[in-house]
Amino acid sequence: MMEVCGGQTHSIIRHGIDQLLPETIELVHGPGCPVCVTPLETIDRALEIASRPDVVFCSFGDMLRVPGTDRDLFRVRGAGGDVRVVYSPLDALEIARHNPDREVVFFGVGFETTAPANAMTVHEARRRGVRNFSMLVSHVRVPPAIEAVMRAPHCRIQAFLAAGHVCSVMGTAEYPGLADRFEVPIVVTGFEPLDILEGVRRTVRQLERGEHRVENAYPRAVRTSGNPAARRMLEEVFEVTDRAWRGIGVIPDSGWRLSEAFREYDAEHRFAVTGITTRESDECRSGEVLQGLIKPNECAAFGTRCTPRNPLGATMVSSEGACAAYHLYRRLGGPVPGSAPAKEASPVG
């Protein structure tokens, strides 16, 4: 079964949940880290914008070491770029208000969980008339990713643990169709060890009974309808679009971009960035990790040529990356018992 949430991945590895389960149950780590799946072209575009002398580039901290083709945001800052770590997109808006002579760009990355706050910030920028603020958007959506995983070659996933925080915003309406179409149980669960174990228990019970439906094992936070106010904000500010996922490929209708009404706040349109030539590491196998084809410590570069200080891929440096979890909690050995042999990665889009 696959968890599609980096927070759940870290909880599983930190508490050794995968090692406590019987060998007949394997937890597979999916594309649940939005920083990790941000496409390389978007990272390189961010680096180019952040290098401009008239720009204050704002981001959450886990984006600073994500490698682009030849540098990261830390190196841009070291070379004189004004790159600032913020804790909320509203912090970036305040920087823009207090620096009217500078262009302030916020790097808007995340799943459905962080999208409402980013949408609200753009909405607030227009309401306040802050014209020197823009957002570089790389938001992705979970349900299309689940469909892409199930349609991928070599897929061996029999069930999903759905991310509770995503469903707390969006609800569960998009999941029954996936469960029926691919005949897989989908259990919404939280992040504490007991939450995850309860999700596993319910999933196994469905599999043993030959069932495939959506269950909410996280009712203290998730309602079927999600958060209506947050969803209305998303519908007003964003529109659904195709999105490239790093290491995976283009997944139709899997992302958001700013709608036409808010296009003037779109950094991709405000800054003419052309001539980007991307180049991924030849050694990095993060695409296979994100598709659940291999475990992080099955990559030959893991923990040696790829470390948090010198990462080959984003999965090693993001706070939700699977490789970072394995490195942090000392899963440094060879292949995990019961894991499948390595396969060639192929686009799932």
VENMOCOR-V507781 format. One record per pair of residues at least 12 apart in sequence whose C-alpha atoms are under 10 Angstrom apart, sorted by the first residue. I is the first residue (numbers start at 1). J is the second residue. If there is no record, write none. Layout:
((I	J) (I	J))
This chain:
((1	25) (1	26) (1	27) (1	28) (1	29) (1	30) (1	156) (1	157) (1	158) (1	159) (1	160) (1	161) (1	184) (1	185) (1	186) (1	200) (1	203) (1	204) (1	292) (2	26) (2	27) (2	28) (2	29) (2	30) (2	31) (2	32) (2	146) (2	149) (2	156) (2	157) (2	158) (2	159) (2	160) (2	161) (2	162) (2	186) (2	291) (2	292) (3	27) (3	28) (3	29) (3	30) (3	31) (3	32) (3	159) (3	160) (3	161) (3	162) (3	163) (3	186) (3	187) (3	188) (3	189) (3	196) (3	292) (4	28) (4	29) (4	30) (4	31) (4	32) (4	33) (4	142) (4	143) (4	145) (4	146) (4	160) (4	161) (4	162) (4	163) (4	290) (5	29) (5	30) (5	31) (5	32) (5	33) (5	34) (5	111) (5	142) (5	161) (5	162) (5	163) (5	164) (5	165) (5	166) (5	190) (5	191) (5	320) (5	321) (5	322) (6	29) (6	30) (6	31) (6	32) (6	33) (6	34) (6	35) (6	36) (6	163) (6	191) (6	315) (6	318) (6	319) (6	320) (6	321) (6	322) (6	325) (7	32) (7	33) (7	163) (7	165) (7	190) (7	191) (7	192) (7	319) (7	320) (7	321) (7	322) (7	325) (8	29) (8	32) (8	161) (8	162) (8	163) (8	164) (8	189) (8	190) (8	191) (8	192) (8	193) (8	195) (8	196) (8	320) (8	322) (9	27) (9	28) (9	29) (9	30) (9	32) (9	33) (9	191) (9	196) (9	320) (9	321) (9	322) (9	323) (9	325) (9	326) (10	29) (10	191) (10	319) (10	320) (10	321) (10	322) (10	323) (10	324) (10	325) (10	326) (10	328) (10	329) (11	191) (11	192) (11	193) (11	196) (11	320) (11	325) (12	27) (12	29) (12	191) (12	192) (12	193) (12	196) (12	197) (12	325) (13	322) (13	325) (13	326) (13	327) (13	328) (13	329) (13	330) (13	331) (14	193) (14	325) (14	326) (14	328) (14	329) (14	330) (14	331) (15	192) (15	193) (15	329) (16	193) (16	329) (16	331) (17	193) (17	194) (17	196) (17	197) (18	197) (18	336) (19	336) (19	337) (21	197) (21	200) (23	337) (23	338) (23	339) (24	338) (25	200) (25	204) (25	338) (26	157) (26	336) (26	337) (26	338) (26	339) (26	340) (27	157) (27	159) (27	160) (27	161) (27	200) (27	292) (27	338) (27	339) (28	156) (28	157) (28	160) (28	289) (28	290) (28	291) (28	292) (28	293) (28	294) (28	295) (28	339) (29	289) (29	290) (29	291) (29	292) (29	293) (29	294) (29	295) (29	296) (29	321) (29	322) (30	145) (30	146) (30	149) (30	160) (30	288) (30	289) (30	290) (30	291) (30	292) (30	293) (30	321) (30	322) (31	142) (31	145) (31	146) (31	149) (31	245) (31	246) (31	247) (31	248) (31	286) (31	287) (31	288) (31	289) (31	290) (31	291) (31	292) (31	315) (31	321) (31	322) (32	110) (32	111) (32	142) (32	145) (32	162) (32	163) (32	290) (32	291) (32	320) (32	321) (32	322) (33	110) (33	111) (33	290) (33	314) (33	315) (33	318) (33	319) (33	320) (33	321) (33	322) (34	109) (34	110) (34	111) (34	112) (34	138) (34	139) (34	140) (34	141) (34	142) (34	245) (34	246) (34	314) (34	315) (34	318) (34	320) (34	321) (35	62) (35	63) (35	66) (35	109) (35	110) (35	111) (35	138) (35	139) (35	245) (35	246) (35	314) (35	315) (35	317) (35	318) (35	319) (35	320) (35	321) (36	62) (36	63) (36	66) (36	110) (36	245) (36	246) (36	247) (36	286) (36	287) (36	290) (36	313) (36	314) (36	315) (36	316) (36	317) (36	318) (36	319) (36	320) (36	321) (36	322) (37	109) (37	110) (37	138) (37	139) (37	140) (37	244) (37	245) (37	246) (37	247) (37	248) (37	249) (37	286) (37	287) (37	290) (37	314) (37	315) (37	321) (38	63) (38	66) (38	109) (38	110) (38	137) (38	138) (38	139) (38	140) (38	243) (38	244) (38	245) (38	246) (38	247) (38	314) (39	68) (39	138) (39	243) (39	244) (39	245) (39	246) (39	247) (39	248) (39	249) (39	250) (39	278) (40	66) (40	67) (40	68) (40	69) (40	244) (40	245) (40	246) (40	247) (40	276) (40	277) (40	278) (40	279) (40	280) (40	313) (40	314) (41	68) (41	69) (41	244) (41	246) (41	276) (41	277) (41	278) (41	279) (42	68) (42	107) (42	136) (42	137) (42	138) (42	244) (42	246) (42	268) (42	276) (42	278) (43	63) (43	66) (43	67) (43	68) (43	69) (43	71) (43	72) (43	73) (43	107) (43	136) (43	138) (43	278) (44	67) (44	68) (44	69) (44	70) (44	71) (44	72) (44	73) (44	273) (44	276) (44	277) (44	278) (45	68) (45	136) (45	267) (45	268) (45	271) (45	272) (45	273) (45	274) (45	275) (45	276) (46	68) (46	72) (46	73) (46	105) (46	106) (46	107) (46	136) (46	267) (46	268) (46	273) (47	64) (47	67) (47	68) (47	69) (47	70) (47	71) (47	72) (47	73) (47	74) (47	75) (47	76) (47	77) (47	81) (47	83) (48	73) (48	76) (48	271) (48	273) (48	274) (48	276) (49	81) (49	105) (49	136) (49	267) (49	268) (49	271) (49	272) (49	273) (50	73) (50	76) (50	77) (50	80) (50	81) (50	82) (50	83) (50	84) (50	104) (50	105) (51	73) (51	75) (51	76) (51	77) (51	79) (51	80) (51	81) (51	82) (51	83) (52	76) (52	80) (52	81) (52	82) (52	103) (53	80) (53	81) (53	82) (53	102) (53	103) (54	81) (54	82) (54	101) (54	102) (54	103) (54	104) (55	81) (55	82) (55	83) (55	101) (55	102) (55	103) (55	104) (55	105) (55	132) (55	133) (56	81) (56	82) (56	83) (56	84) (56	92) (56	95) (56	96) (56	99) (56	102) (56	103) (56	104) (56	105) (56	106) (56	133) (57	73) (57	77) (57	81) (57	82) (57	83) (57	84) (57	85) (57	86) (57	92) (57	103) (57	104) (57	105) (57	106) (57	107) (57	134) (57	135) (57	136) (58	82) (58	83) (58	84) (58	85) (58	86) (58	87) (58	88) (58	89) (58	91) (58	92) (58	93) (58	95) (58	104) (58	105) (58	106) (58	107) (58	108) (58	135) (59	73) (59	83) (59	84) (59	85) (59	86) (59	87) (59	88) (59	89) (59	91) (59	92) (59	105) (59	106) (59	107) (59	108) (59	109) (60	84) (60	85) (60	86) (60	87) (60	88) (60	89) (60	106) (60	107) (60	108) (60	109) (61	73) (61	74) (61	84) (61	85) (61	86) (61	87) (61	318) (61	319) (62	85) (62	314) (62	317) (62	318) (62	319) (62	320) (63	85) (63	107) (63	109) (63	314) (63	317) (63	318) (63	319) (64	76) (64	77) (64	83) (64	84) (64	85) (64	317) (64	318) (65	308) (65	309) (65	310) (65	311) (65	313) (65	314) (65	316) (65	317) (65	318) (66	308) (66	310) (66	311) (66	312) (66	313) (66	314) (66	315) (66	316) (66	317) (66	318) (67	280) (67	281) (67	310) (67	311) (67	312) (67	313) (67	314) (67	316) (67	317) (68	278) (68	279) (68	280) (68	281) (68	312) (68	313) (68	314) (69	276) (69	277) (69	278) (69	279) (69	280) (69	281) (70	278) (70	279) (70	280) (70	281) (82	104) (83	104) (83	105) (84	106) (85	106) (86	106) (88	106) (88	114) (88	117) (88	118) (88	121) (89	105) (89	106) (89	107) (89	108) (89	114) (89	117) (89	118) (89	119) (89	120) (89	121) (89	122) (89	135) (90	106) (90	117) (90	118) (90	120) (90	121) (90	122) (90	124) (90	125) (91	106) (91	121) (92	104) (92	105) (92	106) (92	107) (92	121) (92	133) (92	134) (92	135) (93	105) (93	106) (93	121) (93	122) (93	124) (93	125) (93	130) (93	132) (93	133) (93	134) (93	135) (94	125) (94	130) (94	133) (95	132) (95	133) (96	125) (96	130) (96	131) (96	132) (96	133) (96	134) (97	125) (97	128) (97	129) (97	130) (97	131) (97	132) (97	133) (99	132) (99	133) (100	130) (100	131) (100	132) (100	133) (101	132) (102	132) (102	133) (103	131) (103	132) (103	133) (103	134) (103	267) (104	131) (104	132) (104	133) (104	134) (104	135) (104	267) (105	132) (105	133) (105	134) (105	135) (105	136) (105	265) (105	266) (105	267) (106	118) (106	121) (106	133) (106	134) (106	135) (106	136) (106	137) (106	266) (106	267) (107	134) (107	135) (107	136) (107	137) (107	138) (107	139) (107	267) (108	134) (108	135) (108	136) (108	137) (108	138) (108	139) (109	135) (109	136) (109	137) (109	138) (109	139) (109	140) (110	137) (110	138) (110	139) (110	140) (110	141) (110	255) (111	138) (111	139) (111	140) (111	141) (111	142) (111	165) (111	166) (111	254) (111	255) (111	256) (112	139) (112	140) (112	141) (112	142) (112	165) (112	166) (112	167) (112	168) (112	169) (112	170) (112	230) (112	231) (112	234) (112	255) (112	256) (113	139) (113	141) (113	163) (113	164) (113	165) (113	166) (113	167) (113	168) (113	169) (113	170) (113	230) (114	139) (114	165) (114	166) (114	169) (115	137) (115	138) (115	139) (115	140) (115	141) (115	166) (115	169) (115	230) (115	231) (115	233) (115	234) (115	237) (115	238) (115	256) (116	169) (116	227) (116	229) (116	230) (116	231) (116	232) (116	233) (116	234) (116	235) (116	237) (116	238) (117	230) (117	233) (117	234) (118	135) (118	137) (118	139) (118	233) (118	234) (118	237) (118	238) (119	135) (119	230) (119	233) (119	234) (119	235) (119	236) (119	237) (119	238) (119	258) (119	262) (120	230) (120	233) (120	234) (120	236) (120	237) (121	133) (121	134) (121	135) (121	237) (122	134) (122	135) (122	237) (122	238) (122	258) (122	262) (122	265) (122	266) (123	233) (123	236) (123	237) (123	262) (123	265) (125	262) (125	265) (126	262) (126	264) (126	265) (130	265) (131	264) (131	265) (132	265) (133	264) (133	265) (133	266) (133	267) (134	262) (134	263) (134	264) (134	265) (134	266) (134	267) (134	268) (134	269) (134	270) (134	271) (135	257) (135	258) (135	263) (135	264) (135	265) (135	266) (135	267) (135	268) (135	269) (135	270) (136	257) (136	258) (136	265) (136	266) (136	267) (136	268) (136	269) (136	270) (136	271) (137	238) (137	255) (137	256) (137	257) (137	258) (137	266) (137	267) (137	268) (138	243) (138	244) (138	245) (138	255) (138	256) (138	257) (139	238) (139	240) (139	241) (139	243) (139	254) (139	255) (139	256) (139	257) (139	258) (140	240) (140	241) (140	242) (140	243) (140	244) (140	245) (140	251) (140	253) (140	254) (140	255) (140	256) (140	257) (141	166) (141	240) (141	241) (141	243) (141	251) (141	253) (141	254) (141	255) (141	256) (142	162) (142	163) (142	166) (142	167) (142	174) (142	175) (142	254) (142	255) (143	162) (143	172) (143	174) (143	175) (143	177) (143	178) (143	253) (143	254) (144	174) (144	178) (144	242) (144	251) (144	252) (144	253) (144	254) (144	255) (144	349) (145	245) (145	248) (145	251) (145	252) (145	253) (145	254) (145	255) (145	291) (145	348) (145	349) (146	160) (146	162) (146	175) (146	178) (146	179) (147	175) (147	178) (147	179) (147	181) (147	182) (147	251) (147	348) (147	349) (148	248) (148	249) (148	250) (148	251) (148	252) (148	254) (148	291) (148	347) (148	348) (148	349) (149	248) (149	251) (149	290) (149	291) (149	292) (149	347) (149	348) (149	349) (150	178) (150	181) (150	182) (150	184) (150	291) (150	348) (151	182) (151	348) (151	349) (152	248) (152	291) (152	345) (152	346) (152	347) (152	348) (152	349) (153	344) (153	345) (153	346) (153	347) (153	348) (154	293) (154	343) (154	344) (154	345) (154	346) (155	291) (155	292) (155	293) (155	348) (156	292) (156	293) (156	340) (157	184) (157	292) (158	182) (158	183) (158	184) (158	185) (158	186) (158	203) (158	204) (158	207) (158	212) (159	179) (159	182) (159	183) (159	184) (159	185) (159	186) (159	187) (159	200) (159	203) (159	204) (159	206) (159	207) (159	212) (159	213) (160	179) (160	184) (160	185) (160	186) (160	187) (160	188) (160	189) (160	199) (160	200) (160	203) (160	214) (161	185) (161	186) (161	187) (161	188) (161	189) (161	190) (161	196) (161	199) (161	200) (161	202) (161	203) (161	214) (161	215) (161	217) (162	175) (162	185) (162	186) (162	187) (162	188) (162	189) (162	190) (162	199) (162	214) (162	215) (162	216) (162	217) (163	187) (163	188) (163	189) (163	190) (163	191) (163	218) (164	187) (164	188) (164	189) (164	190) (164	191) (164	195) (164	216) (164	217) (164	218) (164	219) (164	220) (164	221) (164	222) (164	223) (165	188) (165	189) (165	190) (165	191) (165	218) (165	221) (165	222) (165	226) (166	188) (166	222) (166	226) (167	188) (167	189) (167	216) (167	218) (167	221) (167	222) (167	223) (167	224) (167	225) (167	226) (167	227) (168	188) (168	218) (168	219) (168	220) (168	221) (168	222) (168	223) (168	224) (168	225) (168	226) (168	227) (168	230) (169	221) (169	222) (169	223) (169	224) (169	225) (169	226) (169	227) (169	228) (169	229) (169	230) (169	231) (170	222) (170	223) (170	224) (170	225) (170	226) (170	227) (170	228) (170	230) (170	231) (170	234) (171	188) (171	222) (171	223) (171	224) (171	225) (171	226) (171	227) (171	228) (171	231) (172	186) (172	188) (172	214) (172	215) (172	216) (172	222) (172	223) (172	224) (172	225) (172	226) (173	214) (173	224) (173	225) (173	226) (174	214) (175	187) (175	188) (175	213) (175	214) (175	215) (176	212) (176	213) (176	214) (176	215) (177	213) (177	214) (178	212) (178	213) (178	214) (179	211) (179	212) (179	213) (179	214) (180	211) (180	212) (180	213) (180	214) (181	212) (182	212) (183	207) (183	210) (183	211) (183	212) (183	213) (184	203) (184	206) (184	207) (184	210) (184	211) (184	212) (184	213) (184	214) (185	202) (185	203) (185	204) (185	205) (185	206) (185	207) (185	210) (185	211) (185	212) (185	213) (185	214) (185	215) (186	199) (186	202) (186	203) (186	206) (186	212) (186	213) (186	214) (186	215) (186	216) (187	199) (187	200) (187	201) (187	202) (187	203) (187	206) (187	212) (187	213) (187	214) (187	215) (187	216) (187	217) (187	218) (188	202) (188	203) (188	214) (188	215) (188	216) (188	217) (188	218) (188	219) (188	222) (189	215) (189	216) (189	217) (189	218) (189	219) (189	221) (189	222) (190	216) (190	217) (190	218) (190	219) (190	220) (190	221) (190	222) (191	218) (195	217) (195	218) (196	217) (196	218) (198	217) (198	218) (199	215) (199	216) (199	217) (199	218) (200	217) (202	215) (202	216) (202	217) (203	215) (234	256) (234	258) (234	259) (235	256) (235	258) (235	259) (236	258) (236	259) (236	261) (236	262) (237	256) (237	257) (237	258) (237	259) (237	260) (237	261) (237	262) (237	263) (238	255) (238	256) (238	257) (238	258) (238	259) (238	260) (238	261) (238	262) (238	263) (239	253) (239	255) (239	256) (239	257) (239	258) (239	259) (239	260) (240	252) (240	253) (240	254) (240	255) (240	256) (240	257) (240	258) (240	259) (241	253) (241	254) (241	255) (241	256) (241	257) (241	258) (242	254) (242	255) (242	256) (242	257) (242	349) (243	255) (243	256) (243	257) (243	349) (244	349) (245	287) (245	290) (245	347) (245	348) (245	349) (246	280) (246	286) (246	287) (246	290) (246	313) (246	314) (246	347) (247	280) (247	284) (247	285) (247	286) (247	287) (247	288) (247	289) (247	290) (247	291) (247	313) (247	345) (247	346) (247	347) (247	348) (248	286) (248	287) (248	288) (248	289) (248	290) (248	291) (248	345) (248	346) (248	347) (248	348) (248	349) (249	287) (249	346) (249	347) (249	348) (249	349) (250	347) (250	348) (250	349) (251	347) (251	348) (251	349) (252	349) (254	349) (280	312) (280	313) (281	311) (281	312) (281	313) (282	312) (283	299) (283	300) (283	301) (283	302) (283	305) (283	306) (283	312) (283	313) (284	299) (284	300) (284	301) (284	302) (284	305) (284	306) (284	311) (284	312) (284	313) (284	314) (284	315) (285	298) (285	299) (285	300) (285	301) (285	302) (285	312) (285	313) (285	315) (285	344) (285	345) (286	299) (286	312) (286	313) (286	314) (286	315) (286	316) (286	321) (286	322) (286	323) (286	345) (287	313) (287	315) (287	344) (287	345) (287	346) (287	347) (288	342) (288	343) (288	344) (288	345) (288	346) (288	347) (289	315) (289	321) (289	322) (289	323) (289	342) (289	345) (290	315) (290	321) (290	322) (290	323) (290	345) (291	345) (291	346) (291	347) (291	348) (292	339) (292	340) (292	345) (293	339) (293	340) (293	341) (293	342) (293	343) (293	344) (293	345) (294	335) (294	336) (294	339) (294	340) (294	341) (294	342) (294	343) (294	344) (294	345) (295	322) (295	323) (295	326) (295	334) (295	335) (295	336) (295	339) (295	340) (295	341) (295	342) (296	315) (296	316) (296	321) (296	322) (296	323) (296	324) (296	325) (296	326) (296	327) (296	331) (296	332) (296	334) (296	335) (296	336) (297	322) (297	323) (297	326) (297	327) (297	330) (297	331) (297	332) (297	333) (297	334) (297	335) (297	336) (298	332) (298	333) (298	334) (298	335) (298	336) (298	339) (298	341) (298	342) (299	323) (299	334) (299	335) (299	342) (300	334) (302	316) (302	323) (302	324) (302	326) (302	327) (302	332) (302	333) (303	316) (303	323) (303	324) (303	326) (303	327) (303	330) (303	331) (303	332) (303	333) (304	332) (306	323) (306	327) (307	323) (307	324) (307	327) (308	323) (308	324) (308	327) (308	328) (311	323) (311	324) (316	328))
